[in-house]
Every structure is written in C-alpha cells, then in structure tokens.
Amino acid sequence: MDTLLLLAVGIGAGIVARRILPWTSSDVLAASMAVGILGAFAGAMTGHLIGYREGDPALFVTSALGAMVLAVAFDALSDRGKVT
C-alpha cells in the first residue's frame, strides 16, 4: 500500500477518533493522528501477514481498522484532555 495513502488513512483515523470521543484538546489531536498513522502501518503489516498483496482492497480495510482501533484505544487510555 502506498505510504502516502497509509499516512492519510492514519491522520483521518486520528481525527475521527478525536471527534467520536467526548473530550477535546489540541495536543491530544496531534497525538491521536500520530497513533493513527502507527495503527495504519500496523494494520497494513497485519494484512500482509494474513496474505493480502499490494492493490488488494482488503489491505486498505485492515490498515483503516488498525488505525481506528489504535487511535481510539490511545484516546480512551490517555489521561490528557479528559474533562473532569
């Protein structure tokens, strides 16, 4: 999968993760996007391990799922930005 596409998927997942969780903070947004990028790369590697090849739409799905799962998990476990 193209590196730029993985970056875009990760950034998008980080932004979406920030929108669906109740607290807001700009420093957590940047961290969420970074974690989303890591999740997209991890999801793509998992897809390759499963057997998906470049150009397979399922590889895009695994990278998007990896990005969302990691970004949401990071935001849920993060103490920064929570409303008290």
Long-range contacts (C-beta under 8 A, 24 or more apart in sequence): 1-44, 1-54, 1-59, 1-60, 1-63, 5-60, 6-37, 6-40, 6-41, 6-44, 6-63, 7-37, 7-40, 9-36, 9-40, 9-60, 9-63, 9-64, 9-67, 10-36, 10-37, 10-38, 10-39, 10-40, 10-41, 10-67, 10-71, 11-36, 11-37, 12-36, 12-67, 13-39, 13-40, 13-64, 13-67, 13-68, 13-71, 14-67, 14-71, 16-68, 16-71, 17-68, 17-71, 17-72, 17-74, 17-75, 18-75, 20-72, 21-72, 21-75, 21-76, 22-83, 23-81, 23-82, 23-83, 24-81, 25-80, 25-81, 27-80, 27-81, 28-75, 28-78, 28-80, 28-81, 31-74, 31-78, 31-80, 32-71, 32-74, 32-75, 33-71, 35-70, 35-71, 35-74, 36-67, 36-68, 36-70, 36-71, 37-67, 38-70, 39-66, 39-67, 39-68, 39-69, 39-70, 39-71, 40-64, 40-66, 40-67, 41-66, 42-66, 42-70, 43-67, 43-69
